[in-house]
């Protein structure tokens, strides 16, 4: 029997209120250690109990505040104290899944502690000024006063971790920059077993699949496809929905359709049938481009961040170099020329995506844990 399976294990995650890529990482951690306890800032039982049973979840004092599962992002100043309040002294192994403050838990000297870092806090470090510009006056007031202290705590708490794991080389560089620590890279798990090509010729439309928030830059995809009088299916929802639909209405000769939120099987169907996925964000890793490739479809991606580690130029997709409509239009035209020449092979694209499988993630994570001194 594997020694580590018999250890007492705690898994710490920032918050459990919506199911996304970070929560899939936690699920794979749970697959390795099914008896582990989960510690988190706040927990939305209604949304999350199907994935994370309530009897396994321990929440912080923030859970008891009014509207905690809705307003938790506004409570950054409380988060360090909340995570440091967890008593993890009885655990042999602690694993954190962190893009905010979860990695700041305190462990005993005899406890092995690995932190899987989705990103150091962007709003405290490199994107501070971007968040500041886009915030209202009251938020700016608190940012000026709180963020310097948060940065100090973030750095200090990073020094407590025995083994740092980054979800991409891009994030490993950010960890080195802000925490002055080296991190190994283990790419996140992608459910490549569920996704596969449909073995039919692609249909004449592109796909965007994303939350409708500003940094995803869905507006670029709409405007670029619109200028080319092309077809685009926009999957998702969010705060920008009204704005994005307004942009699409300008392109009357294009066919731009919004689906809203749809099921995983419907998303899979669109990914299998599309010409390509358009991915305009600068992401830490980006699971959606890998899912598209698992369906055998190429990706047209902004050439920064994690996409540079998941998409192969001229083989599984093409890049555009600037977050501008013109740059994306040029990339779409380049893609269509390569597509016409038969460059993109569905089977090869799918094989590339398989290198990001959930099993690979579990194997690499288990090895990293076994090597902690």
C-alpha positions as CSV (number, residue, x, y, z in Angstrom):
1,X,0.0,0.0,0.0
2,X,1.2,3.5,-0.9
3,X,2.5,5.2,2.3
4,X,1.1,8.5,1.3
5,X,-2.4,7.2,1.0
6,X,-2.4,6.4,4.7
7,X,-1.2,9.8,5.8
8,X,-3.6,12.4,7.3
9,X,-4.0,14.9,4.5
10,X,-5.5,18.4,4.3
11,X,-6.3,20.2,1.0
12,X,-6.6,24.0,1.2
13,X,-8.4,26.0,-1.5
14,X,-9.1,29.7,-1.8
15,X,-12.9,29.4,-2.0
16,X,-15.5,26.9,-3.2
17,X,-18.3,29.0,-4.7
18,X,-18.2,28.2,-8.4
19,X,-16.9,25.2,-10.4
20,X,-14.0,26.0,-12.7
21,X,-10.5,25.1,-13.7
22,X,-9.1,25.6,-10.2
23,X,-11.8,23.4,-8.7
24,X,-10.9,20.6,-11.2
25,X,-7.4,20.7,-9.8
26,X,-8.8,20.2,-6.3
27,X,-10.9,17.3,-7.5
28,X,-7.7,15.6,-8.9
29,X,-6.0,16.2,-5.5
30,X,-9.0,14.5,-3.9
31,X,-8.6,11.6,-6.3
32,X,-5.1,11.1,-5.0
33,X,-6.2,11.5,-1.4
34,X,-9.9,10.6,-1.1
35,X,-9.9,10.8,2.7
36,X,-8.5,14.3,2.8
37,X,-10.2,17.1,4.6
38,X,-10.8,20.4,2.7
39,X,-10.2,23.8,4.2
40,X,-11.5,26.9,2.4
41,X,-12.5,30.5,3.0
42,X,-16.2,30.1,2.1
43,X,-18.3,27.3,0.7
44,X,-21.5,27.5,-1.3
45,X,-23.1,24.1,-0.5
46,X,-25.9,24.5,-3.1
47,X,-23.5,24.9,-6.0
48,X,-20.6,22.8,-4.8
49,X,-21.8,19.8,-2.8
50,X,-22.0,17.6,-5.9
51,X,-18.2,18.0,-6.3
52,X,-17.1,18.5,-2.7
53,X,-19.3,16.9,0.0
54,X,-20.1,19.2,2.9
55,X,-18.9,16.7,5.5
56,X,-15.4,17.0,4.1
57,X,-15.3,20.8,4.0
58,X,-14.1,23.1,6.8
59,X,-14.7,26.9,6.3
60,X,-13.2,29.9,8.0
61,X,-15.0,32.5,10.2
62,X,-15.7,34.5,7.0
63,X,-18.4,31.9,6.2
64,X,-20.6,33.3,9.0
65,X,-20.6,36.8,7.7
66,X,-23.8,38.0,5.8
67,X,-23.7,37.3,2.1
68,X,-20.2,35.8,2.5
69,X,-20.4,33.5,-0.6
70,X,-21.4,36.6,-2.7
71,X,-19.1,39.2,-1.2
72,X,-16.0,37.2,-0.4
73,X,-13.9,39.0,-3.0
74,X,-14.5,42.3,-1.2
75,X,-13.0,40.8,2.0
76,X,-9.3,40.6,1.0
77,X,-8.1,42.2,4.2
78,X,-9.6,39.4,6.2
79,X,-8.2,36.5,4.1
80,X,-4.7,36.3,5.6
81,X,-6.1,36.0,9.2
82,X,-8.8,33.5,8.0
83,X,-6.3,31.1,6.5
84,X,-3.9,31.4,9.3
85,X,-6.7,30.6,11.7
86,X,-6.9,27.0,10.5
87,X,-5.3,24.5,12.9
88,X,-3.5,22.0,10.6
89,X,-1.1,20.7,13.2
90,X,-2.5,17.2,13.2
91,X,-1.9,16.7,9.4
92,X,1.1,14.8,7.9
93,X,0.6,16.5,4.5
94,X,-1.0,19.8,3.5
95,X,-1.6,20.6,-0.2
96,X,-2.8,24.1,-1.1
97,X,-4.5,25.1,-4.4
98,X,-4.0,28.9,-4.4
99,X,-4.5,32.0,-6.6
100,X,-5.0,34.3,-3.6
101,X,-4.4,33.6,0.1
102,X,-4.9,29.8,0.5
103,X,-1.1,29.2,0.4
104,X,-0.7,31.3,3.6
105,X,-1.8,28.6,6.0
106,X,0.6,27.7,8.9
107,X,1.9,24.2,9.2
108,X,4.0,22.4,11.7
109,X,7.7,21.8,11.0
110,X,7.0,18.0,10.7
111,X,4.2,18.5,8.2
112,X,5.0,18.2,4.5
113,X,3.5,21.3,2.7
114,X,3.1,21.6,-1.1
115,X,1.4,24.6,-2.7
116,X,0.1,24.5,-6.2
117,X,0.1,28.0,-7.4
118,X,-2.4,29.1,-10.1
119,X,-0.9,32.6,-9.9
120,X,0.5,35.0,-7.3
121,X,-2.2,37.6,-6.5
122,X,-2.5,39.6,-9.7
123,X,-4.3,42.5,-8.1
124,X,-1.5,42.9,-5.5
125,X,1.5,42.6,-7.9
126,X,1.8,43.1,-11.7
127,X,-1.9,44.0,-12.4
128,X,-2.3,46.3,-9.5
129,X,-2.4,49.5,-11.6
130,X,-4.7,47.9,-14.1
131,X,-7.2,47.0,-11.3
132,X,-6.7,50.4,-9.8
133,X,-7.6,52.3,-13.0
134,X,-10.7,50.2,-13.5
135,X,-11.9,50.5,-9.9
136,X,-14.3,53.0,-8.4
137,X,-13.2,55.7,-5.9
138,X,-14.1,53.7,-2.7
139,X,-12.2,50.7,-4.0
140,X,-9.2,52.8,-4.8
141,X,-9.3,54.2,-1.3
142,X,-9.0,50.8,0.3
143,X,-6.5,49.5,-2.3
144,X,-4.0,52.3,-1.5
145,X,-4.2,51.5,2.2
146,X,-4.5,47.7,2.2
147,X,-2.4,46.4,-0.7
148,X,1.1,47.3,0.6
149,X,0.4,45.2,3.7
150,X,-1.1,42.4,1.6
151,X,2.1,42.3,-0.6
152,X,4.2,42.0,2.5
153,X,2.1,39.2,3.9
154,X,2.0,37.5,0.5
155,X,5.8,37.4,0.3
156,X,6.3,36.3,3.9
157,X,3.7,33.5,3.7
158,X,5.3,32.2,0.5
159,X,8.5,31.4,2.4
160,X,6.7,28.9,4.6
161,X,6.1,26.4,1.8
162,X,8.2,23.3,1.4
163,X,7.5,22.7,-2.3
164,X,6.2,25.3,-4.7
165,X,4.5,24.1,-7.9
166,X,3.5,26.5,-10.7
167,X,0.8,25.7,-13.2
168,X,3.0,26.9,-16.1
169,X,6.4,28.3,-16.8
170,X,4.8,31.7,-17.1
171,X,3.6,31.5,-13.5
172,X,6.9,30.0,-12.4
173,X,8.6,33.2,-13.7
174,X,6.1,35.4,-11.8
175,X,6.7,33.4,-8.6
176,X,10.5,34.0,-9.0
177,X,9.8,37.7,-9.6
178,X,7.6,38.4,-6.6
179,X,8.5,35.7,-4.1
180,X,12.2,35.1,-5.2
181,X,11.6,31.3,-5.1
182,X,12.0,28.6,-7.7
183,X,9.0,26.5,-8.6
184,X,8.6,23.3,-10.5
185,X,5.9,23.2,-13.2
186,X,3.0,20.8,-13.4
187,X,0.4,21.7,-15.9
188,X,-3.2,21.6,-14.7
189,X,-5.4,18.5,-15.5
190,X,-7.6,18.6,-18.5
191,X,-10.4,16.0,-18.9
192,X,-9.0,14.8,-22.2
193,X,-10.7,11.4,-21.7
194,X,-14.1,13.0,-22.1
195,X,-13.1,15.0,-25.2
196,X,-12.3,13.6,-28.6
197,X,-12.7,14.6,-32.3
198,X,-16.0,13.7,-34.1
199,X,-14.0,12.6,-37.2
200,X,-16.1,14.9,-39.4
201,X,-15.0,17.8,-41.5
202,X,-15.2,21.1,-39.5
203,X,-18.1,23.4,-40.1
204,X,-17.8,27.1,-41.1
205,X,-17.8,28.9,-37.8
206,X,-15.4,29.9,-35.0
207,X,-16.0,29.6,-31.3
208,X,-15.3,31.7,-28.3
209,X,-16.0,30.1,-24.9
210,X,-15.4,32.3,-21.8
211,X,-16.7,34.3,-19.0
212,X,-17.8,37.7,-20.2
213,X,-15.3,39.8,-18.3
214,X,-13.0,42.6,-19.7
215,X,-9.6,40.8,-19.5
216,X,-10.9,37.9,-21.7
217,X,-11.1,40.4,-24.6
218,X,-14.1,38.7,-26.3
219,X,-14.7,42.0,-28.0
220,X,-11.6,41.3,-30.2
221,X,-13.1,38.1,-31.5
222,X,-16.4,39.6,-32.2
223,X,-14.9,42.6,-34.0
224,X,-12.4,40.6,-36.0
225,X,-14.8,37.9,-37.2
226,X,-17.4,40.7,-37.8
227,X,-15.0,42.6,-40.1
228,X,-14.4,39.4,-42.1
229,X,-18.2,38.8,-42.3
230,X,-17.6,35.4,-40.7
231,X,-19.5,33.2,-38.4
232,X,-18.9,33.1,-34.6
233,X,-20.5,31.3,-31.8
234,X,-20.0,33.0,-28.4
235,X,-20.5,30.7,-25.4
236,X,-20.8,31.9,-21.9
237,X,-22.2,34.8,-19.9
238,X,-21.1,37.5,-17.5
239,X,-21.0,41.2,-16.7
240,X,-20.0,42.3,-20.3
241,X,-22.9,40.5,-22.0
242,X,-24.8,43.7,-22.9
243,X,-21.7,45.4,-24.2
244,X,-20.6,42.5,-26.3
245,X,-24.0,42.1,-27.9
246,X,-24.0,45.8,-28.7
247,X,-20.6,45.3,-30.5
248,X,-21.9,42.3,-32.5
249,X,-25.0,44.3,-33.6
250,X,-22.7,46.5,-35.7
251,X,-21.7,43.7,-38.0
252,X,-24.9,43.0,-39.9
253,X,-23.2,41.0,-42.6
254,X,-21.6,38.6,-40.1
255,X,-23.3,35.7,-38.3
256,X,-22.5,36.2,-34.6
257,X,-24.6,34.1,-32.2
258,X,-24.7,34.1,-28.4
259,X,-25.7,30.8,-26.7
260,X,-25.6,31.8,-23.0
261,X,-24.6,29.2,-20.6
262,X,-24.9,25.7,-22.0
263,X,-24.1,22.1,-20.8
264,X,-20.7,20.5,-21.0
265,X,-22.0,18.2,-23.8
266,X,-23.2,21.1,-25.8
267,X,-19.8,22.9,-25.4
268,X,-18.1,19.7,-26.6
269,X,-20.4,19.5,-29.6
270,X,-19.5,23.1,-30.6
271,X,-15.8,22.5,-30.1
272,X,-15.9,19.3,-32.2
273,X,-17.7,21.0,-35.1
274,X,-16.0,24.5,-35.2
275,X,-13.1,25.6,-37.6
276,X,-11.1,26.8,-34.6
277,X,-11.4,28.3,-31.1
278,X,-10.5,31.9,-30.7
279,X,-8.7,32.7,-27.4
280,X,-7.9,36.4,-26.8
281,X,-6.9,36.5,-23.1
282,X,-3.5,36.5,-21.5
283,X,-4.0,33.6,-19.1
284,X,-1.9,31.9,-16.5
285,X,-2.4,28.6,-18.3
286,X,-5.8,28.4,-20.0
287,X,-7.7,25.1,-20.0
288,X,-10.2,25.9,-22.8
289,X,-7.5,25.9,-25.6
290,X,-6.4,22.4,-24.5
291,X,-10.1,21.2,-24.5
292,X,-10.5,22.5,-28.0
293,X,-7.4,20.7,-29.1
294,X,-8.6,17.5,-27.4
295,X,-11.6,17.8,-29.7
296,X,-9.1,17.9,-32.6
297,X,-9.6,21.6,-33.4
298,X,-6.9,24.2,-33.7
299,X,-6.7,27.4,-31.6
300,X,-6.1,31.0,-32.7
301,X,-4.6,32.5,-29.5
302,X,-3.0,35.7,-28.2
303,X,0.7,34.9,-28.1
304,X,1.3,35.6,-24.4
305,X,0.9,33.7,-21.1
306,X,0.1,30.0,-20.9
307,X,-1.2,29.7,-24.5
308,X,2.5,29.7,-25.6
309,X,2.9,26.4,-23.6
310,X,-0.2,24.7,-24.9
311,X,-0.5,25.7,-28.6
312,X,2.1,24.9,-31.2
313,X,2.4,27.6,-33.9
314,X,1.6,26.2,-37.4
315,X,0.7,22.7,-36.0
316,X,-2.1,23.0,-33.5
317,X,-2.9,26.7,-34.1
318,X,-1.6,30.2,-34.8
319,X,-0.8,33.2,-32.6
320,X,-1.6,36.9,-32.9
321,X,1.0,39.2,-31.2
322,X,-1.1,42.2,-30.1
323,X,-4.5,42.4,-28.4
324,X,-5.9,44.4,-31.3
325,X,-8.6,43.7,-33.9
326,X,-6.1,44.1,-36.8
327,X,-3.6,41.7,-35.3
328,X,-6.4,39.1,-34.8
329,X,-7.8,39.7,-38.3
330,X,-4.3,38.9,-39.7
331,X,-4.1,35.8,-37.6
332,X,-7.5,34.6,-38.9
333,X,-6.4,35.2,-42.5
334,X,-3.2,33.3,-41.8
335,X,-5.1,30.4,-40.2
336,X,-7.5,30.2,-43.2
337,X,-4.5,29.9,-45.6
338,X,-3.0,27.1,-43.5
339,X,-6.3,25.4,-43.1
340,X,-6.8,25.5,-46.9
341,X,-3.3,23.9,-47.3
342,X,-4.4,21.0,-44.9
343,X,-1.8,21.9,-42.3
344,X,-4.0,21.1,-39.3
345,X,-4.4,17.4,-38.6
346,X,-7.2,16.6,-36.1
347,X,-5.5,13.4,-34.9
348,X,-2.1,15.2,-34.3
349,X,-3.9,18.0,-32.5
350,X,-5.7,15.6,-30.2
351,X,-2.5,13.7,-29.4
352,X,-0.9,16.9,-28.3
353,X,-3.8,17.7,-26.0
354,X,-3.5,14.2,-24.4
355,X,-0.1,15.3,-22.9
356,X,-2.2,17.5,-20.5
357,X,-4.3,14.6,-19.1
358,X,-5.6,14.3,-15.5
359,X,-3.6,11.1,-15.0
360,X,-0.4,12.9,-16.0
361,X,-1.2,15.6,-13.5
362,X,-1.8,13.0,-10.7
363,X,1.4,11.1,-11.5
364,X,3.5,14.3,-11.5
365,X,1.9,15.7,-8.3
366,X,2.3,12.4,-6.5
367,X,6.0,12.3,-7.5
368,X,6.6,15.9,-6.3
369,X,5.0,15.1,-2.9
370,X,7.2,12.0,-2.5
371,X,10.3,14.0,-3.1
372,X,9.6,16.6,-0.3
373,X,12.3,16.4,2.3
